[in-house]
């Protein structure tokens, strides 16, 4: 269930490996061992006997026959990421609980998930933390027999941590970009199995940003797998490898791309292959306009649409200075994709038509054709770098961001954890959190079952 449609996904979407998850295949072994220990204790009707160690119970409760193997607990899931965290992964966690709560009896699985009391927030909810684990906002709360869901602590924490980290990093990047589109380009930096989950987290972040900032950004993902859970489709630009197949001729590669691929795919030229972004941008723009204008004059406007250049993208290596940049001051400032390069690209694109031999009827249309071309930047962009570009009003239209969306250090660590905070004894819920933790509240928690 996301905050934006109030409908929860099921395993038809997630395709969880139910059989092996029930057998603790994805569980830290110590949780599996605990579940096995408690099951044996329950079978043998064992009761808790004080050992002389510290005991949190009152003398009255200590005299009761408490069966640890069948003990009901209250557990809460939360993150301590400083500041705000955009929560994603709740629906998949609930699906794990629905299908894998219970225990094995021989070769059969006894499903006990309906014996649980479950509260959860919706994907897309924001929580806030000050770094103190005693002041957190739980995203899930469960009451039930602990041994029935002990093995699910690892996988539920895993999906909450990963998805919330990606979503929060995307959200922070969108804020830094001040409402400009952010292309989701991190697929190449992790195993393919996480693409569907990551793409969903990205989409939730876009929707949350739109809600918070009265915006209407659309999602831009690079693989179809990233859109699997919500119906998105991959897109992108032409690749360096394609330009190599055309002997480094970016314009020729773009003409071929435009001839072959559906018009629904935006024509975005990658212009740093020869480390001369300004020249390749202008040459490609001219070649595309020539085809476009010829087809318009021939009465073929639909075919002409194939040759509208949507944008140019620079991905200049951080070790290189583009040929169009003349060194001024600190040479390091001219390396990679830098503000001066983008300003020069914008100026060259906007004025390219002035150097073309145009009939009078085409002058204004040529100027519009050039000015409509967008600039996409990629290569090492982080929220910090994007903020610098935005503070300088660099004429970037779209940021393509990759590995920084997986960032997990310092303020971006969104690791989730789960604590037992209460136990049920003689019909009463007794506080039983480890020192430094306590039961916490979140007004956004909703009863699930």
Buried (B, 14 or more C-beta within 10 A) or exposed (E): BBBBEEEBBEEEBBEBEBEEBBBBEBBBEEBBBBBBBBBEBBEEEBEBEEEEEEEEBEEEBBEEEBBBBBBBBBBBBBBBBBEEBBBBBBBBBBBBBBBBBBBBEEEEBEBBBEBBEBBBBBBBBBBEBEEEBEEBBBBBBBBBBBBBBBBBBBBBBBBBBBBBBBBBBBBBBBBBBEBBBBBBBBBEEBEEEBBBBBBBBBBBBBBBBBEEEEEEBEBBBBBBBBBBBBEBEBBBBBEBEBBEEBEEBBBBBBBBBBEEEEBEBBBBBBBBBBBBBBBBBBBBBBBBBBBBBEBBEEEEEEBBBBBBBBBBBBBBBEEEBBEBBEEEEEEEBBBBBBBBBBBBBBEBBBEBBEEBEBEEEBEEBBBEBBEEBBBBBBBBBBBEBBBBBBEEEBBBBBBBBBBBBBBEEEEBBBBBBBBBBBBBBEEEBBEBBEEEBBBBEBEBBBEBE
